[in-house]
């Protein structure tokens, strides 16, 4: 990837963040909190997207963003109300803006022009009112072509208005700004350009630019890449200081900057100057943010984390004008918005993190191997070596946890995409839907987060399309016309649980059963519990929609969802109450990299049972074991009987179960809350193991979740407890899971 | 009179070459041909301001001909003194 492409990629990364932020802020507005800070944040997000897009010549994106931004500008100036209709339009506009970004990125087909044009018209109507002539800025040129600013018309004698004696304005808010700007050479090196910044300022209102070139030395003393020029810009517009500061957002650490309100001086009267004939200064400013973005793309870490550098001494230069230096520091340290300081962050290639995780995984294995070797060498427990090893183990664990934390991300990034989906599906189905989300900050490994989007999308579609009733049906059933879909994330016993629930009609079990029978998925006389009927929808080829709809009937059934969840080491379960709604529960491991496990032996094999499944372990006596129907073993456990599953037998390691009275039983709990006792020969210990995917290296094996490498270098299989229990329950006499003969 | 044709893009990368080219013409009357200029950046502006000052100190003429609209517009947008004064014949 060349440098330009790399910068562009960074721009799109930032777009993703900006769009997510945009939607989040719009949802805040939708909830009724229409404070100016939020509206400003929305404006900044769209503005930043537009600025970067202009730099890369993404015209369609820029044009759309421009119309979007124009309405936002009206809102933040308080000229238009931020009412419900407007916010809804803004939300849809943010969807189309995201489409434009995706199309520009090449991740999506061309944007639906009709939809985009329709929204442009809506935005313009909101901006200018019904029938108002939209100001089409034909002169807008979003590329890097030269300025065509008709500067002769910039002859602004009217800016010198000493005769306008307006003392009463002293108490009024600043109606203009005096900006003193001295770029450092570094600013140019970072691909920023003073000319572009001046144009950007010109976009905020009429400007008078004066140049102090007194410090420029003769040609032979000049250092071409250092700057000695100082600009003073008087901006005669009653804009927010934030807006002015935003212009310099990306260069603030590369310049001396002072932004002072114009005092009670003559310029105070200038807000009334829109008729000054200065529209030409509002020429293409889009390129500005581009350069700023370029700088940010090149050195994001420095831009974000490093304090502004002091003024660089330049050997040839006369000192810069004193006020600049004196005011630079306070100017940079005084943001007007009462926002909390963002924690310093750096962007790191995921590859690097993954490499680190892999190496730490190897470290864990090596540490385990070393510990085993030392243990085998017969050293006493009190020996210094063993004690040192224990410390090493703690340290290793800490390193591993820290590395994992780097990869942990809140599920927010996935949840944030869902409001749009819900809006669209609701529109297509004619249903009214309210999406409630909870637990967006729940963290989970990045790989898991990324792979959550698709199943959640599919299940939300299903919930709205199949679960919720139409408003009329709901009213007839005595419910509110608006259906609710809830998307929640939470941590539960070392796993992340995602719940998608709706308050719709619930699963029609009669119909599900009928379909399953008609498709030959179950026998006509099969006796199934409610739960088993509900689970029929996960069978391949099952679709309850009588007609394939645009929404969820895309040839992807719940079986695909289930498989993708299982591929992540997760499970999906369903509970449904007719007339009340359904809940789908996904349970996934927090990470796909390590696992706390119980290492056990069964028929000469070493296996790992995930600790999160294990409730208790015990050594059953022969009399504790009973047989149901003379065949199915159960064990008495805390005043209840739980099925006894012989792991070695189920896995096909041996034909006969472990002799009653020998072996150890691990009482496990499955995702659906069922309990069972897994019989193994012995417990070897408890340790954290590094998960090596069996699928990647071999293929999926029923009953086996993954594999790991033990301290002695041997491969051990990690048990898929749920699959083993389910399999043993279903066909106790004919084990399906047969790994060895 | 020597004519120095200015590059079309006078950005940071052009600043040092422009300075070098001008230094090589030091001591003689020079005409700058800005007809091809599309973009004028702050650092090249500084080189030209410095050249104008240097030529004036040398008592030589540094003139501009022909001009391009983009050049003069951007020059003015920088708030620099009007071209006629800045790069005209020394008094």
Interface residues (C-beta under 8 A of the other chain):
Chain A: X144 X145 X146 X147 X148 X149 X150 X151 X154 X183 X185 X188 X189 X193 X194 X195 X198 X199 X208 X209 X210 X211 X213 X216 X217 X218 X219 X220 X222 X224 X225 X227 X228 X229 X231 X232 X233
Chain B: X11 X12 X15 X16 X18 X19 X22 X23 X26 X38 X39 X40 X41 X42 X43 X45 X46 X47 X49 X50 X51 X53 X54 X57 X69 X70 X73 X74 X76 X77 X78 X79 X80 X81
